[in-house]
Amino acid sequence: MNLKQIRIGKALSVPALSRLSGVPIRTIENVERSGECKVSTAIKLADALGVTLDELCKINKAGE
């Protein structure tokens, strides 16, 4: 999942993304660490970041 890279690329902190998405800070931290989340959470994060689910969930070539 590309959450951390996209968030940093948009100059957003975890608390700022939490406010925009309505997803708790702890959940965002867990998603960034594990790369996994519920579809409903992924939709909220993608909407807040202005990206598609495909862009958010795509696994990069390094396998991260």
N, CA, C and O atoms as a Tripos MOL2 file, in Angstrom:
@<TRIPOS>MOLECULE
protein
  256   255    64     0     0
PROTEIN
NO_CHARGES

@<TRIPOS>ATOM
      1 N           0.8490   -1.1850    0.0000 N.3       1 MET1
      2 CA          0.0000    0.0000    0.0000 C.3       1 MET1
      3 C           0.8860    1.2370    0.0000 C.2       1 MET1
      4 O           1.9090    1.2800    0.6830 O.2       1 MET1
      5 N           0.4910    2.2260   -0.7610 N.am      2 ASN2
      6 CA          1.2850    3.4470   -0.9350 C.3       2 ASN2
      7 C           0.8450    4.6030   -0.0380 C.2       2 ASN2
      8 O           1.1480    5.7580   -0.3360 O.2       2 ASN2
      9 N           0.1490    4.3180    1.0340 N.am      3 LEU3
     10 CA         -0.4130    5.3800    1.8620 C.3       3 LEU3
     11 C           0.6410    6.3750    2.3370 C.2       3 LEU3
     12 O           0.4760    7.5810    2.1510 O.2       3 LEU3
     13 N           1.7020    5.8960    2.9360 N.am      4 LYS4
     14 CA          2.7010    6.8010    3.5040 C.3       4 LYS4
     15 C           3.3450    7.6580    2.4160 C.2       4 LYS4
     16 O           3.5220    8.8630    2.5970 O.2       4 LYS4
     17 N           3.6990    7.0350    1.2770 N.am      5 GLN5
     18 CA          4.3400    7.7780    0.1980 C.3       5 GLN5
     19 C           3.4030    8.8590   -0.3510 C.2       5 GLN5
     20 O           3.8320    9.9860   -0.5940 O.2       5 GLN5
     21 N           2.1350    8.5200   -0.5430 N.am      6 ILE6
     22 CA          1.1700    9.4920   -1.0580 C.3       6 ILE6
     23 C           0.9570   10.6040   -0.0400 C.2       6 ILE6
     24 O           0.9320   11.7800   -0.4010 O.2       6 ILE6
     25 N           0.8040   10.2380    1.2330 N.am      7 ARG7
     26 CA          0.5860   11.2400    2.2880 C.3       7 ARG7
     27 C           1.7500   12.2150    2.3520 C.2       7 ARG7
     28 O           1.5450   13.4270    2.4150 O.2       7 ARG7
     29 N           2.9650   11.6950    2.3370 N.am      8 ILE8
     30 CA          4.1480   12.5520    2.4060 C.3       8 ILE8
     31 C           4.2560   13.4130    1.1480 C.2       8 ILE8
     32 O           4.6140   14.5880    1.2250 O.2       8 ILE8
     33 N           3.9460   12.8280   -0.0050 N.am      9 GLY9
     34 CA          3.9830   13.5640   -1.2620 C.3       9 GLY9
     35 C           3.0140   14.7340   -1.2960 C.2       9 GLY9
     36 O           3.2370   15.7120   -2.0080 O.2       9 GLY9
     37 N           1.9430   14.6330   -0.5290 N.am     10 LYS10
     38 CA          0.9620   15.7160   -0.4530 C.3      10 LYS10
     39 C           1.2070   16.6120    0.7630 C.2      10 LYS10
     40 O           0.3780   17.4580    1.0970 O.2      10 LYS10
     41 N           2.3410   16.4170    1.4130 N.am     11 ALA11
     42 CA          2.7530   17.2270    2.5650 C.3      11 ALA11
     43 C           1.7160   17.2100    3.6920 C.2      11 ALA11
     44 O           1.4280   18.2350    4.3100 O.2      11 ALA11
     45 N           1.1650   16.0190    3.9410 N.am     12 LEU12
     46 CA          0.1880   15.8760    5.0220 C.3      12 LEU12
     47 C           0.7980   15.0860    6.1730 C.2      12 LEU12
     48 O           1.4880   14.0880    5.9620 O.2      12 LEU12
     49 N           0.5370   15.5410    7.3790 N.am     13 SER13
     50 CA          0.9260   14.7720    8.5560 C.3      13 SER13
     51 C          -0.1540   13.7270    8.8140 C.2      13 SER13
     52 O          -1.2420   13.7980    8.2440 O.2      13 SER13
     53 N           0.1470   12.7700    9.6630 N.am     14 VAL14
     54 CA         -0.8600   11.7690   10.0270 C.3      14 VAL14
     55 C          -2.0730   12.4420   10.6790 C.2      14 VAL14
     56 O          -3.2030   12.1140   10.3190 O.2      14 VAL14
     57 N          -1.8800   13.3740   11.6290 N.am     15 PRO15
     58 CA         -3.0580   14.0410   12.2060 C.3      15 PRO15
     59 C          -3.8780   14.8180   11.1650 C.2      15 PRO15
     60 O          -5.1060   14.8480   11.2430 O.2      15 PRO15
     61 N          -3.2060   15.4420   10.1980 N.am     16 ALA16
     62 CA         -3.9400   16.1840    9.1630 C.3      16 ALA16
     63 C          -4.7660   15.2270    8.3090 C.2      16 ALA16
     64 O          -5.9190   15.5220    7.9950 O.2      16 ALA16
     65 N          -4.1950   14.0910    7.9320 N.am     17 LEU17
     66 CA         -4.9360   13.1040    7.1460 C.3      17 LEU17
     67 C          -6.0950   12.5440    7.9630 C.2      17 LEU17
     68 O          -7.1680   12.2740    7.4230 O.2      17 LEU17
     69 N          -5.8830   12.3730    9.2440 N.am     18 SER18
     70 CA         -6.9500   11.8970   10.1170 C.3      18 SER18
     71 C          -8.1230   12.8690   10.1080 C.2      18 SER18
     72 O          -9.2770   12.4500   10.0110 O.2      18 SER18
     73 N          -7.8380   14.1480   10.2080 N.am     19 ARG19
     74 CA         -8.9000   15.1610   10.1820 C.3      19 ARG19
     75 C          -9.6300   15.1630    8.8420 C.2      19 ARG19
     76 O         -10.8570   15.2580    8.8070 O.2      19 ARG19
     77 N          -8.8910   15.0610    7.7450 N.am     20 LEU20
     78 CA         -9.4980   15.0840    6.4120 C.3      20 LEU20
     79 C         -10.3430   13.8440    6.1240 C.2      20 LEU20
     80 O         -11.3780   13.9280    5.4620 O.2      20 LEU20
     81 N          -9.8980   12.7030    6.6240 N.am     21 SER21
     82 CA        -10.5330   11.4350    6.2670 C.3      21 SER21
     83 C         -11.5410   10.9310    7.2930 C.2      21 SER21
     84 O         -12.4360   10.1530    6.9610 O.2      21 SER21
     85 N         -11.3960   11.3740    8.5370 N.am     22 GLY22
     86 CA        -12.2410   10.8380    9.5970 C.3      22 GLY22
     87 C         -11.7480    9.5000   10.1200 C.2      22 GLY22
     88 O         -12.4410    8.8360   10.8910 O.2      22 GLY22
     89 N         -10.5400    9.1010    9.6990 N.am     23 VAL23
     90 CA         -9.9410    7.8440   10.1480 C.3      23 VAL23
     91 C          -9.0350    8.1660   11.3400 C.2      23 VAL23
     92 O          -8.2290    9.0930   11.2630 O.2      23 VAL23
     93 N          -9.1540    7.4190   12.4340 N.am     24 PRO24
     94 CA         -8.3240    7.7100   13.6160 C.3      24 PRO24
     95 C          -6.8150    7.6450   13.3110 C.2      24 PRO24
     96 O          -6.3690    6.8730   12.4630 O.2      24 PRO24
     97 N          -6.0580    8.4680   14.0180 N.am     25 ILE25
     98 CA         -4.6080    8.5230   13.8500 C.3      25 ILE25
     99 C          -3.9960    7.1330   14.0150 C.2      25 ILE25
    100 O          -3.1760    6.7170   13.1970 O.2      25 ILE25
    101 N          -4.3810    6.4290   15.0480 N.am     26 ARG26
    102 CA         -3.8220    5.1020   15.3180 C.3      26 ARG26
    103 C          -4.0750    4.1540   14.1480 C.2      26 ARG26
    104 O          -3.2090    3.3540   13.7960 O.2      26 ARG26
    105 N          -5.2500    4.2430   13.5540 N.am     27 THR27
    106 CA         -5.5690    3.3790   12.4090 C.3      27 THR27
    107 C          -4.6650    3.7050   11.2260 C.2      27 THR27
    108 O          -4.1650    2.7990   10.5600 O.2      27 THR27
    109 N          -4.4540    4.9820   10.9620 N.am     28 ILE28
    110 CA         -3.5640    5.3790    9.8600 C.3      28 ILE28
    111 C          -2.1550    4.8620   10.1150 C.2      28 ILE28
    112 O          -1.5090    4.3340    9.2100 O.2      28 ILE28
    113 N          -1.6830    5.0140   11.3380 N.am     29 GLU29
    114 CA         -0.3460    4.5120   11.6770 C.3      29 GLU29
    115 C          -0.2600    3.0000   11.4570 C.2      29 GLU29
    116 O           0.7360    2.4970   10.9370 O.2      29 GLU29
    117 N          -1.3060    2.2850   11.8550 N.am     30 ASN30
    118 CA         -1.3160    0.8290   11.6750 C.3      30 ASN30
    119 C          -1.3440    0.4460   10.1960 C.2      30 ASN30
    120 O          -0.6700   -0.5000    9.7870 O.2      30 ASN30
    121 N          -2.1140    1.1710    9.3990 N.am     31 VAL31
    122 CA         -2.1860    0.8870    7.9640 C.3      31 VAL31
    123 C          -0.8330    1.1470    7.3170 C.2      31 VAL31
    124 O          -0.3780    0.3570    6.4900 O.2      31 VAL31
    125 N          -0.1900    2.2470    7.6880 N.am     32 GLU32
    126 CA          1.1340    2.5510    7.1200 C.3      32 GLU32
    127 C           2.1500    1.4740    7.5050 C.2      32 GLU32
    128 O           3.0310    1.1400    6.7130 O.2      32 GLU32
    129 N           2.0330    0.9430    8.6950 N.am     33 ARG33
    130 CA          2.9820   -0.0720    9.1660 C.3      33 ARG33
    131 C           2.7040   -1.4360    8.5280 C.2      33 ARG33
    132 O           3.6290   -2.1080    8.0730 O.2      33 ARG33
    133 N           1.4310   -1.8440    8.4950 N.am     34 SER34
    134 CA          1.0970   -3.1930    8.0240 C.3      34 SER34
    135 C           0.7800   -3.2620    6.5370 C.2      34 SER34
    136 O           0.9510   -4.3070    5.9080 O.2      34 SER34
    137 N           0.3160   -2.1430    5.9740 N.am     35 GLY35
    138 CA         -0.0830   -2.1410    4.5680 C.3      35 GLY35
    139 C          -1.4400   -2.7690    4.3290 C.2      35 GLY35
    140 O          -1.7920   -3.0620    3.1870 O.2      35 GLY35
    141 N          -2.2050   -2.9790    5.3840 N.am     36 GLU36
    142 CA         -3.5090   -3.6110    5.2650 C.3      36 GLU36
    143 C          -4.5630   -2.8040    6.0120 C.2      36 GLU36
    144 O          -4.2920   -2.1900    7.0440 O.2      36 GLU36
    145 N          -5.7890   -2.8250    5.4500 N.am     37 CYS37
    146 CA         -6.9110   -2.1810    6.1320 C.3      37 CYS37
    147 C          -8.2220   -2.6450    5.5140 C.2      37 CYS37
    148 O          -8.2360   -3.3150    4.4820 O.2      37 CYS37
    149 N          -9.3140   -2.2810    6.1570 N.am     38 LYS38
    150 CA        -10.6390   -2.5760    5.6280 C.3      38 LYS38
    151 C         -10.8520   -1.7520    4.3540 C.2      38 LYS38
    152 O         -10.2650   -0.6840    4.1860 O.2      38 LYS38
    153 N         -11.6870   -2.2600    3.4770 N.am     39 VAL39
    154 CA        -12.0070   -1.5310    2.2500 C.3      39 VAL39
    155 C         -12.6380   -0.1800    2.5920 C.2      39 VAL39
    156 O         -12.3290    0.8230    1.9490 O.2      39 VAL39
    157 N         -13.5050   -0.1420    3.5830 N.am     40 SER40
    158 CA        -14.1650    1.1140    3.9470 C.3      40 SER40
    159 C         -13.1480    2.1630    4.4050 C.2      40 SER40
    160 O         -13.3100    3.3500    4.1230 O.2      40 SER40
    161 N         -12.1150    1.7310    5.1010 N.am     41 THR41
    162 CA        -11.0530    2.6470    5.5350 C.3      41 THR41
    163 C         -10.2480    3.1230    4.3380 C.2      41 THR41
    164 O          -9.9180    4.3050    4.2370 O.2      41 THR41
    165 N          -9.9320    2.2080    3.4330 N.am     42 ALA42
    166 CA         -9.1730    2.5590    2.2330 C.3      42 ALA42
    167 C          -9.9330    3.5900    1.3910 C.2      42 ALA42
    168 O          -9.3270    4.5090    0.8390 O.2      42 ALA42
    169 N         -11.2410    3.4390    1.2950 N.am     43 ILE43
    170 CA        -12.0530    4.3880    0.5320 C.3      43 ILE43
    171 C         -11.9750    5.7780    1.1580 C.2      43 ILE43
    172 O         -11.7980    6.7680    0.4480 O.2      43 ILE43
    173 N         -12.1050    5.8600    2.4620 N.am     44 LYS44
    174 CA        -12.0200    7.1560    3.1540 C.3      44 LYS44
    175 C         -10.6540    7.8040    2.9330 C.2      44 LYS44
    176 O         -10.5650    9.0040    2.6750 O.2      44 LYS44
    177 N          -9.5970    7.0080    3.0350 N.am     45 LEU45
    178 CA         -8.2430    7.5420    2.8640 C.3      45 LEU45
    179 C          -8.0150    7.9920    1.4230 C.2      45 LEU45
    180 O          -7.4550    9.0640    1.1890 O.2      45 LEU45
    181 N          -8.4410    7.1850    0.4620 N.am     46 ALA46
    182 CA         -8.2710    7.5400   -0.9520 C.3      46 ALA46
    183 C          -9.0280    8.8220   -1.2720 C.2      46 ALA46
    184 O          -8.5010    9.6980   -1.9580 O.2      46 ALA46
    185 N         -10.2570    8.9420   -0.7820 N.am     47 ASP47
    186 CA        -11.0460   10.1550   -1.0170 C.3      47 ASP47
    187 C         -10.3600   11.3790   -0.4300 C.2      47 ASP47
    188 O         -10.2830   12.4240   -1.0750 O.2      47 ASP47
    189 N          -9.8630   11.2490    0.7910 N.am     48 ALA48
    190 CA         -9.2070   12.3770    1.4580 C.3      48 ALA48
    191 C          -7.9260   12.7840    0.7350 C.2      48 ALA48
    192 O          -7.5710   13.9620    0.7130 O.2      48 ALA48
    193 N          -7.2320   11.8110    0.1420 N.am     49 LEU49
    194 CA         -5.9720   12.0880   -0.5510 C.3      49 LEU49
    195 C          -6.1780   12.4690   -2.0140 C.2      49 LEU49
    196 O          -5.2420   12.9090   -2.6820 O.2      49 LEU49
    197 N          -7.4030   12.2990   -2.5090 N.am     50 GLY50
    198 CA         -7.6840   12.6220   -3.8980 C.3      50 GLY50
    199 C          -7.0530   11.6510   -4.8800 C.2      50 GLY50
    200 O          -6.6280   12.0450   -5.9650 O.2      50 GLY50
    201 N          -6.9910   10.3730   -4.4980 N.am     51 VAL51
    202 CA         -6.4310    9.3340   -5.3690 C.3      51 VAL51
    203 C          -7.4500    8.2090   -5.5040 C.2      51 VAL51
    204 O          -8.4150    8.1380   -4.7430 O.2      51 VAL51
    205 N          -7.2280    7.3360   -6.4730 N.am     52 THR52
    206 CA         -8.0950    6.1750   -6.6320 C.3      52 THR52
    207 C          -7.6820    5.0840   -5.6610 C.2      52 THR52
    208 O          -6.5770    5.1010   -5.1190 O.2      52 THR52
    209 N          -8.5800    4.1370   -5.4500 N.am     53 LEU53
    210 CA         -8.2280    2.9830   -4.6200 C.3      53 LEU53
    211 C          -7.0660    2.2200   -5.2390 C.2      53 LEU53
    212 O          -6.2010    1.7100   -4.5260 O.2      53 LEU53
    213 N          -7.0470    2.1410   -6.5630 N.am     54 ASP54
    214 CA         -5.9590    1.4430   -7.2450 C.3      54 ASP54
    215 C          -4.6220    2.1020   -6.9370 C.2      54 ASP54
    216 O          -3.6420    1.4160   -6.6470 O.2      54 ASP54
    217 N          -4.5780    3.4290   -6.9990 N.am     55 GLU55
    218 CA         -3.3300    4.1440   -6.7030 C.3      55 GLU55
    219 C          -2.9140    3.9290   -5.2460 C.2      55 GLU55
    220 O          -1.7340    3.7400   -4.9500 O.2      55 GLU55
    221 N          -3.8810    3.9590   -4.3570 N.am     56 LEU56
    222 CA         -3.5800    3.7970   -2.9290 C.3      56 LEU56
    223 C          -3.1090    2.3810   -2.6160 C.2      56 LEU56
    224 O          -2.1560    2.1930   -1.8600 O.2      56 LEU56
    225 N          -3.7660    1.4030   -3.1870 N.am     57 CYS57
    226 CA         -3.5140    0.0070   -2.8120 C.3      57 CYS57
    227 C          -2.4740   -0.6970   -3.6690 C.2      57 CYS57
    228 O          -2.0610   -1.8100   -3.3440 O.2      57 CYS57
    229 N          -2.0530   -0.0830   -4.7330 N.am     58 LYS58
    230 CA         -1.0980   -0.7240   -5.6430 C.3      58 LYS58
    231 C           0.1890   -1.0670   -4.9030 C.2      58 LYS58
    232 O           0.7110   -0.2650   -4.1290 O.2      58 LYS58
    233 N           0.6840   -2.2570   -5.1520 N.am     59 ILE59
    234 CA          1.9610   -2.6850   -4.5640 C.3      59 ILE59
    235 C           3.0700   -2.2880   -5.5090 C.2      59 ILE59
    236 O           3.0390   -2.6180   -6.6950 O.2      59 ILE59
    237 N           4.0580   -1.5710   -4.9760 N.am     60 ASN60
    238 CA          5.1440   -1.1260   -5.8510 C.3      60 ASN60
    239 C           6.0830   -2.2820   -6.1740 C.2      60 ASN60
    240 O           5.9560   -3.3680   -5.6080 O.2      60 ASN60
    241 N           7.0190   -2.0470   -7.0790 N.am     61 LYS61
    242 CA          7.9110   -3.1090   -7.5530 C.3      61 LYS61
    243 C           8.8250   -3.6490   -6.4650 C.2      61 LYS61
    244 O           9.3160   -4.7720   -6.5740 O.2      61 LYS61
    245 N           9.0580   -2.8710   -5.4250 N.am     62 ALA62
    246 CA          9.9130   -3.3320   -4.3310 C.3      62 ALA62
    247 C           9.1430   -4.2980   -3.4260 C.2      62 ALA62
    248 O           9.7150   -4.9130   -2.5270 O.2      62 ALA62
    249 N           7.8360   -4.4200   -3.6790 N.am     63 GLY63
    250 CA          7.0250   -5.3450   -2.8920 C.3      63 GLY63
    251 C           6.5560   -4.7850   -1.5720 C.2      63 GLY63
    252 O           6.1390   -5.5350   -0.6890 O.2      63 GLY63
    253 N           6.6190   -3.4670   -1.4250 N.am     64 GLU64
    254 CA          6.1990   -2.8540   -0.1590 C.3      64 GLU64
    255 C           4.7360   -2.5240   -0.1940 C.2      64 GLU64
    256 O           4.1980   -2.0010    0.7820 O.2      64 GLU64
@<TRIPOS>BOND
     1     1     2 1
     2     2     3 1
     3     3     4 2
     4     3     5 am
     5     5     6 1
     6     6     7 1
     7     7     8 2
     8     7     9 am
     9     9    10 1
    10    10    11 1
    11    11    12 2
    12    11    13 am
    13    13    14 1
    14    14    15 1
    15    15    16 2
    16    15    17 am
    17    17    18 1
    18    18    19 1
    19    19    20 2
    20    19    21 am
    21    21    22 1
    22    22    23 1
    23    23    24 2
    24    23    25 am
    25    25    26 1
    26    26    27 1
    27    27    28 2
    28    27    29 am
    29    29    30 1
    30    30    31 1
    31    31    32 2
    32    31    33 am
    33    33    34 1
    34    34    35 1
    35    35    36 2
    36    35    37 am
    37    37    38 1
    38    38    39 1
    39    39    40 2
    40    39    41 am
    41    41    42 1
    42    42    43 1
    43    43    44 2
    44    43    45 am
    45    45    46 1
    46    46    47 1
    47    47    48 2
    48    47    49 am
    49    49    50 1
    50    50    51 1
    51    51    52 2
    52    51    53 am
    53    53    54 1
    54    54    55 1
    55    55    56 2
    56    55    57 am
    57    57    58 1
    58    58    59 1
    59    59    60 2
    60    59    61 am
    61    61    62 1
    62    62    63 1
    63    63    64 2
    64    63    65 am
    65    65    66 1
    66    66    67 1
    67    67    68 2
    68    67    69 am
    69    69    70 1
    70    70    71 1
    71    71    72 2
    72    71    73 am
    73    73    74 1
    74    74    75 1
    75    75    76 2
    76    75    77 am
    77    77    78 1
    78    78    79 1
    79    79    80 2
    80    79    81 am
    81    81    82 1
    82    82    83 1
    83    83    84 2
    84    83    85 am
    85    85    86 1
    86    86    87 1
    87    87    88 2
    88    87    89 am
    89    89    90 1
    90    90    91 1
    91    91    92 2
    92    91    93 am
    93    93    94 1
    94    94    95 1
    95    95    96 2
    96    95    97 am
    97    97    98 1
    98    98    99 1
    99    99   100 2
   100    99   101 am
   101   101   102 1
   102   102   103 1
   103   103   104 2
   104   103   105 am
   105   105   106 1
   106   106   107 1
   107   107   108 2
   108   107   109 am
   109   109   110 1
   110   110   111 1
   111   111   112 2
   112   111   113 am
   113   113   114 1
   114   114   115 1
   115   115   116 2
   116   115   117 am
   117   117   118 1
   118   118   119 1
   119   119   120 2
   120   119   121 am
   121   121   122 1
   122   122   123 1
   123   123   124 2
   124   123   125 am
   125   125   126 1
   126   126   127 1
   127   127   128 2
   128   127   129 am
   129   129   130 1
   130   130   131 1
   131   131   132 2
   132   131   133 am
   133   133   134 1
   134   134   135 1
   135   135   136 2
   136   135   137 am
   137   137   138 1
   138   138   139 1
   139   139   140 2
   140   139   141 am
   141   141   142 1
   142   142   143 1
   143   143   144 2
   144   143   145 am
   145   145   146 1
   146   146   147 1
   147   147   148 2
   148   147   149 am
   149   149   150 1
   150   150   151 1
   151   151   152 2
   152   151   153 am
   153   153   154 1
   154   154   155 1
   155   155   156 2
   156   155   157 am
   157   157   158 1
   158   158   159 1
   159   159   160 2
   160   159   161 am
   161   161   162 1
   162   162   163 1
   163   163   164 2
   164   163   165 am
   165   165   166 1
   166   166   167 1
   167   167   168 2
   168   167   169 am
   169   169   170 1
   170   170   171 1
   171   171   172 2
   172   171   173 am
   173   173   174 1
   174   174   175 1
   175   175   176 2
   176   175   177 am
   177   177   178 1
   178   178   179 1
   179   179   180 2
   180   179   181 am
   181   181   182 1
   182   182   183 1
   183   183   184 2
   184   183   185 am
   185   185   186 1
   186   186   187 1
   187   187   188 2
   188   187   189 am
   189   189   190 1
   190   190   191 1
   191   191   192 2
   192   191   193 am
   193   193   194 1
   194   194   195 1
   195   195   196 2
   196   195   197 am
   197   197   198 1
   198   198   199 1
   199   199   200 2
   200   199   201 am
   201   201   202 1
   202   202   203 1
   203   203   204 2
   204   203   205 am
   205   205   206 1
   206   206   207 1
   207   207   208 2
   208   207   209 am
   209   209   210 1
   210   210   211 1
   211   211   212 2
   212   211   213 am
   213   213   214 1
   214   214   215 1
   215   215   216 2
   216   215   217 am
   217   217   218 1
   218   218   219 1
   219   219   220 2
   220   219   221 am
   221   221   222 1
   222   222   223 1
   223   223   224 2
   224   223   225 am
   225   225   226 1
   226   226   227 1
   227   227   228 2
   228   227   229 am
   229   229   230 1
   230   230   231 1
   231   231   232 2
   232   231   233 am
   233   233   234 1
   234   234   235 1
   235   235   236 2
   236   235   237 am
   237   237   238 1
   238   238   239 1
   239   239   240 2
   240   239   241 am
   241   241   242 1
   242   242   243 1
   243   243   244 2
   244   243   245 am
   245   245   246 1
   246   246   247 1
   247   247   248 2
   248   247   249 am
   249   249   250 1
   250   250   251 1
   251   251   252 2
   252   251   253 am
   253   253   254 1
   254   254   255 1
   255   255   256 2
@<TRIPOS>SUBSTRUCTURE
     1 MET1         2 RESIDUE 1 A MET
     2 ASN2         6 RESIDUE 1 A ASN
     3 LEU3        10 RESIDUE 1 A LEU
     4 LYS4        14 RESIDUE 1 A LYS
     5 GLN5        18 RESIDUE 1 A GLN
     6 ILE6        22 RESIDUE 1 A ILE
     7 ARG7        26 RESIDUE 1 A ARG
     8 ILE8        30 RESIDUE 1 A ILE
     9 GLY9        34 RESIDUE 1 A GLY
    10 LYS10       38 RESIDUE 1 A LYS
    11 ALA11       42 RESIDUE 1 A ALA
    12 LEU12       46 RESIDUE 1 A LEU
    13 SER13       50 RESIDUE 1 A SER
    14 VAL14       54 RESIDUE 1 A VAL
    15 PRO15       58 RESIDUE 1 A PRO
    16 ALA16       62 RESIDUE 1 A ALA
    17 LEU17       66 RESIDUE 1 A LEU
    18 SER18       70 RESIDUE 1 A SER
    19 ARG19       74 RESIDUE 1 A ARG
    20 LEU20       78 RESIDUE 1 A LEU
    21 SER21       82 RESIDUE 1 A SER
    22 GLY22       86 RESIDUE 1 A GLY
    23 VAL23       90 RESIDUE 1 A VAL
    24 PRO24       94 RESIDUE 1 A PRO
    25 ILE25       98 RESIDUE 1 A ILE
    26 ARG26      102 RESIDUE 1 A ARG
    27 THR27      106 RESIDUE 1 A THR
    28 ILE28      110 RESIDUE 1 A ILE
    29 GLU29      114 RESIDUE 1 A GLU
    30 ASN30      118 RESIDUE 1 A ASN
    31 VAL31      122 RESIDUE 1 A VAL
    32 GLU32      126 RESIDUE 1 A GLU
    33 ARG33      130 RESIDUE 1 A ARG
    34 SER34      134 RESIDUE 1 A SER
    35 GLY35      138 RESIDUE 1 A GLY
    36 GLU36      142 RESIDUE 1 A GLU
    37 CYS37      146 RESIDUE 1 A CYS
    38 LYS38      150 RESIDUE 1 A LYS
    39 VAL39      154 RESIDUE 1 A VAL
    40 SER40      158 RESIDUE 1 A SER
    41 THR41      162 RESIDUE 1 A THR
    42 ALA42      166 RESIDUE 1 A ALA
    43 ILE43      170 RESIDUE 1 A ILE
    44 LYS44      174 RESIDUE 1 A LYS
    45 LEU45      178 RESIDUE 1 A LEU
    46 ALA46      182 RESIDUE 1 A ALA
    47 ASP47      186 RESIDUE 1 A ASP
    48 ALA48      190 RESIDUE 1 A ALA
    49 LEU49      194 RESIDUE 1 A LEU
    50 GLY50      198 RESIDUE 1 A GLY
    51 VAL51      202 RESIDUE 1 A VAL
    52 THR52      206 RESIDUE 1 A THR
    53 LEU53      210 RESIDUE 1 A LEU
    54 ASP54      214 RESIDUE 1 A ASP
    55 GLU55      218 RESIDUE 1 A GLU
    56 LEU56      222 RESIDUE 1 A LEU
    57 CYS57      226 RESIDUE 1 A CYS
    58 LYS58      230 RESIDUE 1 A LYS
    59 ILE59      234 RESIDUE 1 A ILE
    60 ASN60      238 RESIDUE 1 A ASN
    61 LYS61      242 RESIDUE 1 A LYS
    62 ALA62      246 RESIDUE 1 A ALA
    63 GLY63      250 RESIDUE 1 A GLY
    64 GLU64      254 RESIDUE 1 A GLU
